[in-house]
Amino acid sequence: MAELADAERLRGLPIFLVHGRLDWMFPVQVARHTHEALSAAGANVTYREIADLSHCYPREINAEMLAWLRGG
């Protein structure tokens, strides 16, 4: 998708990407490739890969995400 996106819109765009290494629906390589592609396109990507996480949302990351949203 990053290859299809408007390059101007991606440049500097802040993105917080979280992915579980044990994800059974979307292999971790998909997230790693997405991180690389978005970064190469100029997006400002914060990538968090969680070793013991599968395909779910980790509420333990809420504080980090909220700090990121607040710019800190």
The 8 nearest C-alpha neighbors of each residue, nearest first, counted from 0:
[[1, 3, 2, 4, 33, 36, 37, 5],
 [2, 0, 4, 3, 37, 36, 33, 40],
 [1, 3, 0, 4, 36, 40, 37, 5],
 [4, 2, 0, 1, 5, 6, 40, 9],
 [5, 3, 1, 2, 6, 0, 9, 8],
 [4, 6, 8, 7, 9, 3, 1, 2],
 [7, 5, 9, 8, 4, 10, 40, 41],
 [8, 6, 10, 9, 5, 4, 11, 41],
 [7, 9, 5, 6, 10, 12, 4, 11],
 [10, 8, 42, 12, 6, 7, 41, 11],
 [11, 9, 41, 42, 7, 12, 8, 6],
 [10, 12, 42, 43, 41, 9, 13, 8],
 [11, 13, 42, 9, 43, 10, 14, 8],
 [14, 12, 43, 44, 11, 42, 15, 45],
 [15, 13, 44, 43, 45, 16, 12, 42],
 [14, 16, 45, 44, 46, 17, 13, 64],
 [17, 15, 46, 45, 47, 14, 18, 44],
 [18, 16, 47, 48, 46, 15, 19, 49],
 [17, 19, 48, 49, 47, 20, 30, 16],
 [20, 18, 52, 49, 53, 22, 21, 48],
 [19, 21, 50, 27, 22, 49, 52, 48],
 [22, 20, 53, 19, 52, 23, 51, 50],
 [23, 21, 53, 54, 19, 24, 20, 26],
 [22, 24, 25, 21, 26, 54, 53, 27],
 [23, 25, 22, 26, 54, 53, 21, 27],
 [26, 24, 22, 23, 27, 29, 54, 30],
 [27, 25, 28, 29, 22, 23, 24, 30],
 [26, 28, 30, 20, 29, 31, 25, 22],
 [27, 29, 31, 26, 30, 32, 25, 33],
 [30, 28, 32, 27, 31, 26, 33, 25],
 [31, 29, 33, 27, 32, 28, 34, 18],
 [30, 32, 28, 34, 33, 29, 35, 27],
 [31, 33, 35, 29, 34, 30, 28, 36],
 [34, 32, 30, 36, 31, 35, 37, 29],
 [35, 33, 31, 37, 32, 36, 38, 30],
 [34, 36, 32, 38, 33, 37, 39, 31],
 [37, 35, 39, 33, 38, 34, 32, 1],
 [38, 36, 40, 34, 42, 39, 35, 1],
 [37, 39, 42, 41, 35, 40, 36, 34],
 [38, 40, 36, 41, 37, 35, 42, 34],
 [41, 39, 37, 38, 42, 36, 6, 9],
 [42, 40, 10, 38, 39, 11, 9, 37],
 [41, 43, 11, 12, 10, 38, 9, 37],
 [42, 44, 13, 11, 12, 14, 38, 41],
 [45, 43, 14, 42, 13, 15, 46, 38],
 [44, 46, 15, 16, 14, 47, 43, 13],
 [47, 45, 16, 17, 44, 15, 48, 34],
 [48, 46, 17, 16, 49, 18, 45, 15],
 [47, 49, 18, 19, 17, 20, 50, 46],
 [48, 50, 19, 52, 51, 20, 18, 47],
 [49, 51, 20, 52, 19, 48, 21, 53],
 [50, 52, 49, 21, 20, 19, 53, 22],
 [53, 51, 19, 49, 21, 50, 20, 54],
 [52, 54, 22, 21, 19, 55, 20, 23],
 [55, 53, 22, 23, 19, 24, 52, 56],
 [56, 54, 53, 57, 52, 19, 22, 18],
 [55, 57, 58, 54, 52, 60, 53, 17],
 [58, 56, 59, 60, 55, 52, 61, 17],
 [57, 59, 60, 61, 56, 62, 55, 64],
 [60, 58, 57, 61, 62, 63, 56, 64],
 [59, 61, 58, 63, 62, 57, 64, 56],
 [62, 60, 64, 58, 63, 59, 65, 57],
 [63, 61, 65, 64, 60, 66, 59, 58],
 [64, 62, 66, 60, 61, 65, 67, 59],
 [65, 63, 67, 61, 66, 62, 68, 60],
 [66, 64, 68, 62, 67, 63, 61, 69],
 [65, 67, 69, 71, 63, 64, 68, 62],
 [68, 66, 64, 70, 65, 69, 71, 63],
 [69, 67, 65, 70, 66, 64, 71, 63],
 [70, 68, 66, 67, 71, 65, 64, 63],
 [71, 69, 67, 68, 66, 65, 64, 13],
 [70, 66, 67, 69, 68, 65, 63, 64]]
